[in-house]
Amino acid sequence: MWTAYFVTIPTVHYDVIIIGGGASGCYAAAQLSDLRPDLSIAIVEKTSSFLSKVKISGGGRCNITHHQFEPKLLSQNYPRGSKELLGSFFRYAVDETLSYFESLGVEWKAESDGRIFPVSDDSQTVIDALMQKLHNNKVKLIYPQGVKAISKQENAFVVGTTSCEYKANAVIVATGSAPNMNKVITALGHKLVAAVPSLFTFHIEEPKLLKLQGISAEVEAKAEGIETDGPLLITHWGLSGPAILKLSAWGARHFFEKHYKFDLNLNWVRKKQQEVLAELEEFKHQNANESILKPQFGLSKRLWGYLIDRADLSQKNWAECSRKELQKLQEVLTHDTYSVVKKSTYKQEFVTAGGVRLKDVDLKTFESKIRQGLYFTGEVLNVDGITGGYNFQNAWTSAYLAASAIANSELAGLNQ
Ligand SMILES: Cc1cc2nc3c(=O)[nH]c(=O)nc-3n(C[C@H](O)[C@H](O)[C@H](O)COP(=O)(O)OP(=O)(O)OC[C@H]3O[C@@H](n4cnc5c(N)ncnc54)[C@H](O)[C@@H]3O)c2cc1C
């Protein structure tokens, strides 16, 4: 005779459950527990570690944000979310984020390119500060438990994980770009913009170019109608550096549709064609007997030699160059075309374009317009920034605005 025992696992109630213990989830919990110490708050994290991307970010140094205090200029660094985030940045952006990290004891410094890091140059400083705050404010950490379902029953959300069930009055979904949450999110009535990679480098099969690996130059880069400028780095597989990474972010969807096969144009001197031709004619006039191999336009000797070769110039000095040959050189300098054959990951730093559709979220509060009490923050949203600390800023800003909206909302006491 078998006896059946039904074990009922009690459902634990929290005022607020935050799903995902990454940058955005932990920041939201820290802020909310400061603003409302009376609330019971839990973070449910799928893995055994919190803030794991913060740990590896910025080469282990954590590029917390970017030295850009002007909301309008800050918002221009988001290929997806630029227009939508402007209002959010007027409410909470770099200044407020840095003040908060200072209050946690994280000293920061800005590098010459605007990237902001902890003075320690160690991402662990940021992790320790946030985790200490969560501990001090008694935020409950539930892990490793992956969330499998979220539903709304009467006034409460029911959050089902791999092993338990929880109830909460408000839920913040801060699960990053993890596709495992797609079904859970769409079941709540939200539409997702399909995910495609952003921030990648370009593969180019041009043996002579690849021999220049390690050389950098300031360029203008253009592909599929998108233009960027900045430093370019030649690598052993093709091209990288900020000019290319920015292009990959702004063109993420175009390049995906082209299966990462497209033409790239480089302007090595960042000048207009006519201007360059006039300068080349002037060189010829002024330096008739000088070798054409002497680098010009501030380019390195090896890069200049490569470009001269690319323009098929075999002459020894400027006097020997015809106007047609100068035109050919001008063409190479200002409109040098390469076939990109595939993409590759940049230092394992990848960001995903796509996520929860922004028009379904109130960007003052990051609350869903479809389900009251449900919030989305960080990379789970269809927002992505170029490299330089912008992605974390989206995580901090959305987390703070959701936390402050919840802090000011009326949370019916489920826990009483
Ligand atoms: C190698 C690397 C370097 C980077 N460097 C930088 C940088 O220097 N500066 C910058 O601005 N950006 C950087 N980024 C991007 C940045 O890390 C992300 O934009 C940021 O972490 C997004 O924060 P988030 O909290 O939204 O998501 P995440 O940090 O991805 O956190 C999401 C969390 O949710 C958890 N989760 C997922 N699904 C579930 C589930 N079903 N149940 C429970 N938990 C779940 C995950 O385990 C994770 O802990 C880098 C990214 C990478 C990969």
The ligand as an SDF file (V2000), in Angstrom:
LIG
                    3D

 53 58  0  0  0  0  0  0  0  0999 V2000
   32.8680   41.1200  -21.3610 C   0  0  0  0  0  0  0  0  0  0  0  0
   31.9490   42.3040  -21.2400 C   0  0  0  0  0  0  0  0  0  0  0  0
   32.4820   43.5300  -20.9090 C   0  0  0  0  0  0  0  0  0  0  0  0
   31.6580   44.6530  -20.7860 C   0  0  0  0  0  0  0  0  0  0  0  0
   32.2190   45.8370  -20.4360 N   0  0  0  0  0  0  0  0  0  0  0  0
   31.4200   46.9140  -20.3080 C   0  0  0  0  0  0  0  0  0  0  0  0
   31.9600   48.1590  -19.8680 C   0  0  0  0  0  0  0  0  0  0  0  0
   33.1450   48.2530  -19.5350 O   0  0  0  0  0  0  0  0  0  0  0  0
   31.1180   49.2350  -19.7760 N   0  0  0  0  0  0  0  0  0  0  0  0
   29.7730   49.1350  -20.0800 C   0  0  0  0  0  0  0  0  0  0  0  0
   29.0530   50.1310  -19.9840 O   0  0  0  0  0  0  0  0  0  0  0  0
   29.2300   47.9630  -20.4600 N   0  0  0  0  0  0  0  0  0  0  0  0
   30.0190   46.8660  -20.5640 C   0  0  0  0  0  0  0  0  0  0  0  0
   29.4600   45.6780  -20.9400 N   0  0  0  0  0  0  0  0  0  0  0  0
   27.9840   45.6080  -21.0770 C   0  0  0  0  0  0  0  0  0  0  0  0
   27.3690   45.5240  -19.6430 C   0  0  0  0  0  0  0  0  0  0  0  0
   28.0200   44.4950  -18.9230 O   0  0  0  0  0  0  0  0  0  0  0  0
   25.8800   45.2340  -19.7120 C   0  0  0  0  0  0  0  0  0  0  0  0
   25.2410   46.2050  -20.5170 O   0  0  0  0  0  0  0  0  0  0  0  0
   25.2820   45.2800  -18.2880 C   0  0  0  0  0  0  0  0  0  0  0  0
   25.8650   44.2750  -17.5040 O   0  0  0  0  0  0  0  0  0  0  0  0
   23.7800   45.0700  -18.3410 C   0  0  0  0  0  0  0  0  0  0  0  0
   23.3250   44.9830  -17.0070 O   0  0  0  0  0  0  0  0  0  0  0  0
   21.9910   44.1810  -16.6640 P   0  0  0  0  0  0  0  0  0  0  0  0
   21.8700   44.1690  -15.1920 O   0  0  0  0  0  0  0  0  0  0  0  0
   20.8800   44.6940  -17.4790 O   0  0  0  0  0  0  0  0  0  0  0  0
   22.2660   42.6990  -17.2010 O   0  0  0  0  0  0  0  0  0  0  0  0
   23.3440   41.6560  -16.6860 P   0  0  0  0  0  0  0  0  0  0  0  0
   24.5090   42.3350  -16.0910 O   0  0  0  0  0  0  0  0  0  0  0  0
   23.5450   40.7240  -17.8330 O   0  0  0  0  0  0  0  0  0  0  0  0
   22.6020   40.8850  -15.5070 O   0  0  0  0  0  0  0  0  0  0  0  0
   21.4900   40.0600  -15.7200 C   0  0  0  0  0  0  0  0  0  0  0  0
   21.4140   39.0470  -14.5920 C   0  0  0  0  0  0  0  0  0  0  0  0
   20.1810   38.3350  -14.6920 O   0  0  0  0  0  0  0  0  0  0  0  0
   20.4240   36.9660  -14.4330 C   0  0  0  0  0  0  0  0  0  0  0  0
   19.3290   36.1950  -15.0510 N   0  0  0  0  0  0  0  0  0  0  0  0
   19.1190   35.9640  -16.3630 C   0  0  0  0  0  0  0  0  0  0  0  0
   18.0190   35.2020  -16.5320 N   0  0  0  0  0  0  0  0  0  0  0  0
   17.5220   34.9510  -15.2940 C   0  0  0  0  0  0  0  0  0  0  0  0
   16.4040   34.2240  -14.8160 C   0  0  0  0  0  0  0  0  0  0  0  0
   15.5740   33.5770  -15.6430 N   0  0  0  0  0  0  0  0  0  0  0  0
   16.1910   34.1750  -13.4700 N   0  0  0  0  0  0  0  0  0  0  0  0
   17.0290   34.8220  -12.6040 C   0  0  0  0  0  0  0  0  0  0  0  0
   18.1110   35.5110  -13.0150 N   0  0  0  0  0  0  0  0  0  0  0  0
   18.3540   35.5950  -14.3470 C   0  0  0  0  0  0  0  0  0  0  0  0
   21.7900   36.7210  -15.0550 C   0  0  0  0  0  0  0  0  0  0  0  0
   22.3810   35.5480  -14.5480 O   0  0  0  0  0  0  0  0  0  0  0  0
   22.5360   38.0020  -14.6530 C   0  0  0  0  0  0  0  0  0  0  0  0
   23.1440   37.8870  -13.4020 O   0  0  0  0  0  0  0  0  0  0  0  0
   30.2660   44.5410  -21.0500 C   0  0  0  0  0  0  0  0  0  0  0  0
   29.7180   43.3060  -21.4010 C   0  0  0  0  0  0  0  0  0  0  0  0
   30.5380   42.1820  -21.4890 C   0  0  0  0  0  0  0  0  0  0  0  0
   29.9160   40.8640  -21.8510 C   0  0  0  0  0  0  0  0  0  0  0  0
  1  2  1  0
  2  3  1  0
  2 52  2  0
  3  4  2  0
  4  5  1  0
  4 50  1  0
  5  6  2  0
  6  7  1  0
  6 13  1  0
  7  8  2  0
  7  9  1  0
  9 10  1  0
 10 11  2  0
 10 12  1  0
 12 13  2  0
 13 14  1  0
 14 15  1  0
 14 50  1  0
 15 16  1  0
 16 17  1  0
 16 18  1  0
 18 19  1  0
 18 20  1  0
 20 21  1  0
 20 22  1  0
 22 23  1  0
 23 24  1  0
 24 25  2  0
 24 26  1  0
 24 27  1  0
 27 28  1  0
 28 29  2  0
 28 30  1  0
 28 31  1  0
 31 32  1  0
 32 33  1  0
 33 34  1  0
 33 48  1  0
 34 35  1  0
 35 36  1  0
 35 46  1  0
 36 37  1  0
 36 45  1  0
 37 38  2  0
 38 39  1  0
 39 40  1  0
 39 45  2  0
 40 41  1  0
 40 42  2  0
 42 43  1  0
 43 44  2  0
 44 45  1  0
 46 47  1  0
 46 48  1  0
 48 49  1  0
 50 51  2  0
 51 52  1  0
 52 53  1  0
M  END
$$$$
